[in-house]
Amino acid sequence: MGTGPVPLSLLPDTAEVREDGVSIGGVDLAELAERFATPLFVFDEATLRHRCEEAAAAFDDGVAFASKSFLCGAVARLAHESRLCVDVATGGELDLVLRAGVPADRVILHGNNKSDDELARALDVGVHRVVVDNAEEITALARLLAGRSVDVLVRVTPGVEAHTHEYVRTGQEDTKFGFSVASGAARRAIERLRDLAGVRLRGVHAHIGSQIFETRAFEESVQTLVEFTRDDGFDELCVGGGLGVPYVEGESAPSITQWARAVRTAAAGAGLDPAVRVIAEPGRALVAQAAVTIYRVGVVKELAVRTYVAVDGGMSDNPRPVLYGSGYEAFDLARPLAARPRRVRIVGKHCESGDVLVDEGFLPVATGRGDLVVTPVTGAYGYSMASNYNRVPRPAVVVVSEGAARVVLRRETFDDLARLEVE
């Protein structure tokens, strides 16, 4: 982070920055804030489509959008229109994707603790793949298939430790996900599935973690997977997701195309049959940079040790700083090109000391009550992990494109929050 203007590379592809404002998708952000109120998530459709189409071109058919990063009907449809499958991790995500009109045969079911109901629904509708995660799930499939058939991948842990936060590191031995290659559990799972009538075992899947900035860990994972499956005759190898994105000045990450090229090169170098489809499941890399969040400043508190700037959102719309210590940039919407010499901590309105959006941010000295502040790169794991802590309604989500804005998720109301009360 620095005291100069926020790097334009963190904004969506269509962003246009003026001395006194910013437009995305041909729509002025300040006008959106007045029209739809704040906090407000603003997604750029062009950026979303470009990233989805890049992924579809970089990997083979079956590459999927990891919908947990941000799921609503409009984005699920956009991913499908861009030739991606959609992966889901719960019955709720499966239900929404199907309601959005995504064909079941373009949906992939994940989950480390799938219920019988979730597996049965997947079998009933005929999903594209079920990614089998544990031994009990194989037993459940044997019980639920009842003459039906299903295509599956086996999720394995390749023993690769990605350099990322421990809470989003999943490729090591000590994890709740998948079958260990090193212990022999993955081989035993493959043997059980091959003996199960109705199961078509297509290949293996591995996800080593999230927010990974270097391709080396993916390359190591691919080498392990290719060696492990060399004699299995599989037709599919999935490297999962996890490609990182820059959130603050000074960070950089490979593009989706560069990531895919590194994976394919590693696979070829390890001797993977060229006929095997190489696929992936990007999420953050598709949606993160496509969005910004607009907040309105309330209290500004000057202390001897720091300045606190409180806004009308907080950990309920973006819990990543609290959960992972994630960093973000921020800028004054009316002064986007101005220097930002004032060191601030941007916090929310929740009754929680940890309610921090930007731990160490910089704003113009003039930024104060009533001004609009924007945090870029908020498209992933913000709204999707949002809560109603302190009974705060979740923000609206709008998508902008070619000068027009449309609401894809309306703002919650107090009536929404009260509708589950039974007495």
Phi, psi and omega per residue, in radians:
M1 nan 2.634 -3.132
G2 -2.536 3.095 -3.076
T3 -1.629 -0.089 3.059
G4 -1.380 -3.091 3.100
P5 -1.050 2.672 3.111
V6 -1.090 2.360 3.118
P7 -1.003 2.256 -3.113
L8 -1.155 -0.353 -3.139
S9 -1.145 -0.278 3.116
L10 -1.461 -0.207 -3.080
L11 -1.563 2.829 3.086
P12 -1.017 2.806 -3.018
D13 -1.000 -0.608 -3.032
T14 -1.616 0.128 -3.076
A15 -1.081 2.375 3.034
E16 -2.163 2.142 -3.039
V17 -1.909 2.236 3.074
R18 -2.007 3.050 3.094
E19 -1.079 -0.564 -3.025
D20 -2.085 0.334 3.128
G21 3.013 3.090 -3.129
V22 -2.401 2.408 3.007
S23 -2.043 2.531 3.034
I24 -2.292 2.335 -3.106
G25 1.045 0.463 -3.139
G26 1.361 0.227 -3.105
V27 -2.134 2.310 -3.131
D28 -1.259 2.246 -3.082
L29 -1.163 -0.639 3.127
A30 -1.119 -0.662 3.093
E31 -1.143 -0.657 3.089
L32 -1.097 -0.722 3.140
A33 -1.090 -0.693 3.115
E34 -1.205 -0.653 -3.063
R35 -1.333 -0.711 -3.010
F36 -1.954 -0.035 -3.134
A37 1.244 3.054 -3.112
T38 -2.213 2.793 -0.109
P39 -1.084 2.718 -3.081
L40 -2.564 2.210 2.985
F41 -1.538 2.279 3.115
V42 -2.132 2.051 3.124
F43 -1.846 2.413 3.086
D44 -1.657 2.015 -3.084
E45 -1.093 -0.671 -3.106
A46 -1.089 -0.724 3.114
T47 -1.132 -0.759 3.104
L48 -1.021 -0.845 -3.108
R49 -1.129 -0.721 -3.121
H50 -1.079 -0.789 -3.123
R51 -1.158 -0.723 3.125
C52 -1.115 -0.775 -3.140
E53 -1.166 -0.596 3.081
E54 -1.104 -0.755 3.127
A55 -1.126 -0.732 3.141
A56 -1.096 -0.611 -3.141
A57 -1.373 -0.531 -3.022
A58 -1.408 -0.556 -3.116
F59 -1.997 3.075 -3.130
D60 -1.460 2.954 3.141
D61 -1.037 2.339 -3.039
G62 1.992 -0.204 3.034
V63 -1.025 2.435 -2.959
A64 -2.247 2.630 2.976
F65 -1.438 2.124 3.085
A66 -1.348 1.675 -2.930
S67 -1.211 -0.295 3.119
K68 -1.045 -0.408 -3.114
S69 -1.155 -0.689 2.986
F70 -2.957 2.000 -3.083
L71 -2.133 2.168 2.860
C72 -2.587 2.923 -3.064
G73 -1.026 -0.730 -3.086
A74 -1.106 -0.730 -3.122
V75 -1.264 -0.643 3.083
A76 -1.069 -0.744 3.111
R77 -1.135 -0.722 3.136
L78 -1.075 -0.751 3.117
A79 -1.076 -0.757 3.121
H80 -1.113 -0.739 3.111
E81 -1.080 -0.450 -3.128
S82 -1.568 0.221 3.050
R83 1.329 0.410 3.062
L84 -1.747 2.602 2.831
C85 -1.324 2.982 3.073
V86 -2.184 2.167 3.100
D87 -1.729 2.474 -3.097
V88 -2.240 2.698 -3.072
A89 -2.095 -0.048 -3.136
T90 -2.562 2.925 3.054
G91 -1.101 -0.589 3.119
G92 -1.146 -0.738 3.095
E93 -1.162 -0.716 3.093
L94 -1.033 -0.771 -3.123
D95 -1.075 -0.790 -3.108
L96 -1.154 -0.735 -3.132
V97 -1.097 -0.717 3.100
L98 -1.174 -0.704 3.084
R99 -1.072 -0.540 -3.130
A100 -1.296 -0.168 3.094
G101 1.721 0.118 3.067
V102 -1.267 2.195 -3.138
P103 -1.056 2.468 -3.104
A104 -1.013 -0.572 -3.105
D105 -1.350 0.177 2.992
R106 -2.108 0.352 -3.117
V107 -2.038 2.411 3.124
I108 -2.035 2.229 -3.108
L109 -1.721 2.099 3.040
H110 -1.865 -3.026 3.033
G111 2.261 2.318 3.140
N112 -1.497 -0.145 -3.092
N113 -2.539 0.982 -3.112
K114 -1.135 2.320 3.079
S115 -1.396 2.868 3.054
D116 -1.042 -0.660 3.139
D117 -1.114 -0.711 -3.141
E118 -1.171 -0.752 3.096
L119 -1.134 -0.730 -3.137
A120 -1.099 -0.719 3.118
R121 -1.107 -0.735 3.128
A122 -1.071 -0.720 3.113
L123 -1.193 -0.694 -3.123
D124 -1.083 -0.760 -3.052
V125 -1.522 -0.303 3.110
G126 1.396 1.057 -3.127
V127 -1.181 2.849 -3.119
H128 -1.142 -0.830 3.135
R129 -2.564 2.575 2.837
V130 -1.937 2.210 3.108
V131 -1.637 1.892 -3.027
V132 -1.384 2.256 -2.955
D133 -1.931 -0.404 -3.023
N134 -2.751 2.934 -3.052
A135 -1.139 -0.660 -3.137
E136 -1.133 -0.525 3.111
E137 -1.193 -0.614 3.078
I138 -1.107 -0.742 3.090
T139 -1.066 -0.733 3.129
A140 -1.126 -0.729 3.103
L141 -1.056 -0.744 3.126
A142 -1.021 -0.628 -3.127
R143 -1.343 -0.579 -2.984
L144 -1.652 -0.349 -3.044
L145 -1.026 -0.845 3.048
A146 0.840 0.905 3.074
G147 1.547 -0.119 3.124
R148 -1.534 3.040 3.109
S149 -2.220 2.767 -3.125
V150 -2.676 2.491 3.041
D151 -1.618 2.323 -3.076
V152 -2.317 2.717 2.859
L153 -2.021 2.684 3.048
V154 -1.783 2.181 3.073
R155 -1.449 2.154 -3.123
V156 -2.109 2.704 3.047
T157 -1.860 2.005 -3.015
P158 -1.441 -0.038 3.139
G159 1.387 0.403 3.130
V160 -1.779 2.191 3.107
E161 -1.715 1.875 3.118
A162 -1.301 2.601 3.123
H163 -1.478 1.560 -3.134
T164 -2.747 -3.102 -3.119
H165 -1.110 2.458 -3.061
E166 -1.029 -0.491 -3.111
Y167 -1.284 -0.309 -3.135
V168 -2.086 0.406 3.089
R169 -1.784 2.121 -2.962
T170 -2.308 0.004 -3.061
G171 -1.645 -0.059 -3.090
Q172 -1.458 3.038 -3.101
E173 -1.158 -0.695 -3.077
D174 -1.515 1.466 -3.113
T175 -2.642 2.678 3.120
K176 -1.391 -0.119 -3.031
F177 -1.771 2.387 2.854
G178 1.316 -3.124 -3.122
F179 -1.833 2.330 3.142
S180 -1.244 2.282 3.016
V181 -1.229 -0.789 -3.029
A182 -1.123 -0.621 -3.065
S183 -1.436 -0.206 -3.065
G184 1.635 -0.116 -3.115
A185 -1.093 -0.659 -3.127
A186 -1.143 -0.729 3.127
R187 -1.145 -0.691 3.122
R188 -1.138 -0.648 3.116
A189 -1.129 -0.730 3.112
I190 -1.062 -0.762 -3.135
E191 -1.122 -0.716 3.123
R192 -1.131 -0.744 -3.105
L193 -1.182 -0.620 3.121
R194 -1.163 -0.455 3.131
D195 -1.518 -0.043 -3.029
L196 -1.657 2.043 -3.140
A197 -1.063 2.321 3.103
G198 1.665 -0.194 -3.133
V199 -1.675 2.189 3.021
R200 -1.856 1.869 -3.079
L201 -1.495 1.952 -3.025
R202 -1.604 -0.491 -3.088
G203 2.893 -2.781 -3.103
V204 -2.088 2.761 3.129
H205 -2.313 2.463 3.027
A206 -2.488 2.438 3.058
H207 -2.273 2.003 -2.985
I208 -1.641 -0.146 3.128
G209 2.635 -3.023 -3.094
S210 -2.261 2.780 3.119
Q211 0.983 0.934 -3.130
I212 -1.773 2.191 -3.027
F213 -1.681 -0.230 -3.126
E214 -2.107 2.598 -3.095
T215 -1.460 -0.160 -3.039
R216 -1.001 -0.762 -3.124
A217 -1.123 -0.662 3.081
F218 -1.117 -0.708 3.134
E219 -1.088 -0.745 3.105
E220 -1.099 -0.728 3.129
S221 -1.085 -0.801 -3.133
V222 -1.073 -0.756 3.127
Q223 -1.035 -0.733 3.109
T224 -1.111 -0.776 -3.098
L225 -1.144 -0.743 -3.136
V226 -1.106 -0.786 3.132
E227 -1.117 -0.712 -3.099
F228 -1.139 -0.610 -3.034
T229 -1.845 0.245 -2.990
R230 -0.940 -0.656 -3.060
D231 -1.838 0.254 -3.057
D232 -1.572 -0.323 -3.133
G233 1.217 0.452 3.119
F234 -1.220 2.760 3.101
D235 -1.980 0.174 -3.091
E236 -2.613 2.421 3.046
L237 -2.370 2.110 -3.093
C238 -1.957 2.186 -3.120
V239 -1.632 0.143 3.116
G240 1.231 -2.673 3.117
G241 -2.129 -2.577 3.048
G242 1.903 -0.077 3.130
L243 -1.042 2.252 -3.100
G244 -1.368 2.886 3.035
V245 -2.331 2.613 3.075
P246 -1.248 2.333 3.065
Y247 -1.922 -0.470 -3.070
V248 -2.349 2.858 3.117
E249 -0.975 2.351 3.109
G250 1.716 -0.278 3.086
E251 -1.507 2.612 3.056
S252 -2.559 2.723 -3.134
A253 -2.610 2.725 3.067
P254 -1.118 2.654 2.986
S255 -1.285 2.944 3.083
I256 -1.054 -0.707 3.130
T257 -1.117 -0.748 3.119
Q258 -1.145 -0.696 3.082
W259 -1.034 -0.874 -3.123
A260 -1.085 -0.696 3.131
R261 -1.094 -0.726 3.123
A262 -1.123 -0.732 3.130
V263 -1.113 -0.804 -3.118
R264 -1.140 -0.681 3.117
T265 -1.112 -0.750 3.113
A266 -1.122 -0.696 -3.141
A267 -1.131 -0.778 3.130
A268 -1.128 -0.709 3.132
G269 -1.129 -0.511 3.126
A270 -1.485 -0.067 3.080
G271 1.636 0.368 3.128
L272 -1.151 2.355 3.078
D273 -1.003 2.212 -3.128
P274 -1.021 -0.352 3.139
A275 -1.339 -0.268 3.141
V276 -1.275 2.269 3.108
R277 -1.287 2.272 3.074
V278 -1.817 2.050 -3.061
I279 -2.244 2.992 -3.103
A280 -2.635 3.055 -3.131
E281 -2.390 1.193 3.103
P282 -1.226 2.524 3.053
G283 -2.265 -1.243 3.124
R284 -0.932 -0.718 -3.085
A285 -1.125 -0.354 3.123
L286 -1.569 -0.654 -2.939
V287 -1.962 -0.360 -2.972
A288 -1.033 -0.981 -3.057
Q289 -1.289 -0.181 -3.113
A290 -1.278 -0.182 -3.012
A291 -2.290 2.701 2.939
V292 -2.268 2.791 3.037
T293 -2.066 2.331 3.117
I294 -1.840 2.260 3.081
Y295 -2.137 2.780 3.009
R296 -1.929 2.323 -3.115
V297 -1.279 2.399 3.026
G298 -1.926 -1.788 -3.081
V299 -1.391 2.389 2.953
V300 -2.028 2.054 -3.069
K301 -2.005 2.042 3.128
E302 -1.607 2.058 3.052
L303 -2.035 2.936 3.139
A304 -1.121 -0.598 -3.046
V305 -1.582 -0.440 -3.124
R306 -2.957 2.996 3.034
T307 -1.935 2.221 3.072
Y308 -1.714 2.283 3.037
V309 -2.034 1.960 -3.102
A310 -1.674 2.340 3.136
V311 -2.072 3.065 -2.996
D312 -1.532 0.263 3.024
G313 -2.169 -2.426 3.092
G314 2.518 -2.624 -3.056
M315 -1.120 -0.279 3.103
S316 -1.319 -0.416 3.088
D317 -1.878 -0.257 3.043
N318 -2.591 1.579 -3.121
P319 -1.471 -0.036 -3.049
R320 -1.044 -0.719 3.109
P321 -1.072 -0.620 3.140
V322 -1.272 -0.741 -3.063
L323 -1.312 -0.737 -2.959
Y324 -2.125 -0.012 -3.043
G325 1.194 0.500 -3.053
S326 -1.192 2.487 3.119
G327 -1.702 2.598 3.067
Y328 -2.439 2.743 2.959
E329 -1.666 2.912 3.057
A330 -2.638 2.626 3.060
F331 -2.563 2.725 3.090
D332 -1.360 2.103 -3.045
L333 -1.085 -0.546 -3.141
A334 -1.434 -0.164 -3.092
R335 -2.432 0.967 -2.990
P336 -1.188 -0.398 -3.127
L337 -1.770 0.034 -3.106
A338 -1.324 2.690 3.003
A339 -1.092 2.671 -3.101
R340 -2.153 1.262 -3.043
P341 -1.384 -0.236 -3.024
R342 -1.556 1.996 3.116
R343 -1.364 2.200 -3.052
V344 -2.391 2.796 2.892
R345 -1.974 2.049 -3.118
I346 -1.595 2.128 -3.044
V347 -2.182 2.905 -3.141
G348 -1.702 -2.869 -3.066
K349 -1.826 0.176 -3.058
H350 -1.466 2.698 -3.131
C351 -1.433 1.251 -3.020
E352 -2.841 2.146 3.139
S353 -1.100 -0.502 3.137
G354 -1.408 0.077 -3.118
D355 -1.302 1.339 -3.076
V356 -2.095 2.282 3.065
L357 -1.675 -0.772 3.097
V358 -2.321 1.905 -3.052
D359 -1.170 -0.776 3.100
E360 -2.318 1.680 -3.133
G361 -2.035 3.055 -3.141
F362 -2.386 2.341 3.141
L363 -2.395 2.804 3.013
P364 -1.073 2.658 3.129
V365 -1.044 -0.578 -3.047
A366 -1.321 -0.238 -3.082
T367 -1.114 2.212 -3.104
G368 -2.666 -2.887 -3.057
R369 -0.928 2.318 3.114
G370 1.586 -0.289 3.121
D371 -1.284 2.755 3.111
L372 -1.729 2.277 3.111
V373 -2.060 2.416 -3.086
V374 -2.054 2.362 2.962
T375 -1.949 2.129 3.107
P376 -1.405 2.978 3.028
V377 1.035 0.864 -3.108
T378 -1.984 0.326 -3.083
G379 -1.326 -0.329 -3.068
A380 -1.987 2.320 3.013
Y381 1.026 0.505 2.974
G382 -1.796 -1.376 3.117
Y383 -1.046 -0.655 -3.064
S384 -1.151 -0.391 3.100
M385 -1.918 0.251 -3.084
A386 -1.182 2.763 -3.141
S387 -2.407 3.110 3.057
N388 -1.922 0.554 3.138
Y389 -0.928 2.403 -3.037
N390 1.078 0.366 3.132
R391 1.023 0.700 3.079
V392 -1.599 2.151 3.117
P393 -1.129 2.536 3.104
R394 -1.265 2.594 -3.076
P395 -1.195 2.934 2.974
A396 -1.397 2.752 3.042
V397 -2.168 2.200 3.093
V398 -2.078 2.606 3.048
V399 -1.997 2.319 -3.118
V400 -1.992 2.520 3.137
S401 -2.857 2.209 3.023
E402 0.885 0.786 3.032
G403 1.500 0.048 -3.124
A404 -2.160 2.644 3.114
A405 -2.200 2.426 3.074
R406 -2.361 2.492 3.113
V407 -1.400 2.222 3.071
V408 -1.884 -0.375 2.985
L409 -2.425 2.046 -3.093
R410 -1.301 2.792 3.079
R411 -1.190 2.381 3.066
E412 -1.218 2.700 3.098
T413 -2.070 2.968 3.058
F414 -1.093 -0.566 3.078
D415 -1.104 -0.667 3.085
D416 -1.048 -0.763 -3.098
L417 -1.174 -0.500 -3.086
A418 -1.556 -0.156 -2.970
R419 -1.244 -0.266 3.106
L420 -1.525 -0.147 3.107
E421 -1.160 2.400 -3.110
V422 -1.904 -0.199 3.091
E423 -2.437 nan nan
